[in-house]
């Protein structure tokens, strides 16, 4: 079980997904697990960049 600041960060990330209409974690994982036409990949890349920016603002460390 996570607690404290890490839990708060995870909660804020989940809140971003929930607010965007994503309520099932598999809905986040599945799109990046399968091949997609270029247009969808462009959208996924843009969303990934937005999420990365938000995670940086929250102080979450990301390898990659």
ZAMARGU-4260 file (C-alpha; in steps of 0.2 Angstrom, whole numbers, plus 5000, padded with zeros to 4 digits):
<rodrens>
0) 5000/5000/5000 | 5006/5017/4996 | 5004/5032/5007 | 5009/5050/5009 | 5016/5061/4995
5) 5017/5046/4983 | 4999/5042/4985 | 4994/5060/4982 | 5004/5060/4966 | 4996/5044/4960
10) 4979/5051/4965 | 4982/5067/4955 | 4987/5057/4939 | 4972/5046/4941 | 4961/5062/4943
15) 4968/5068/4926 | 4963/5052/4917 | 4946/5052/4926 | 4943/5070/4921 | 4947/5065/4903
20) 4934/5052/4903 | 4946/5037/4906 | 4940/5027/4921 | 4947/5010/4917 | 4966/5008/4918
25) 4966/4995/4903 | 4959/5009/4892 | 4976/5018/4895 | 4987/5002/4893 | 4978/4994/4878
30) 4980/5008/4865 | 4999/5008/4867 | 5000/4989/4866 | 4993/4987/4849 | 4999/4993/4832
35) 4988/5008/4825 | 4987/5018/4810 | 4998/5034/4810 | 4984/5046/4814 | 4981/5037/4830
40) 4999/5035/4834 | 5001/5054/4832 | 4986/5057/4844 | 4994/5044/4857 | 5011/5053/4856
45) 5003/5070/4859 | 4993/5063/4874 | 5009/5055/4880 | 5018/5072/4879 | 5004/5080/4889
50) 5004/5067/4902 | 5023/5068/4904 | 5022/5087/4906 | 5009/5085/4920 | 5020/5071/4928
55) 5035/5083/4928 | 5024/5097/4936 | 5019/5085/4949 | 5037/5080/4952 | 5035/5062/4947
60) 5052/5055/4941 | 5051/5046/4924 | 5064/5035/4916 | 5065/5036/4897
</rodrens>
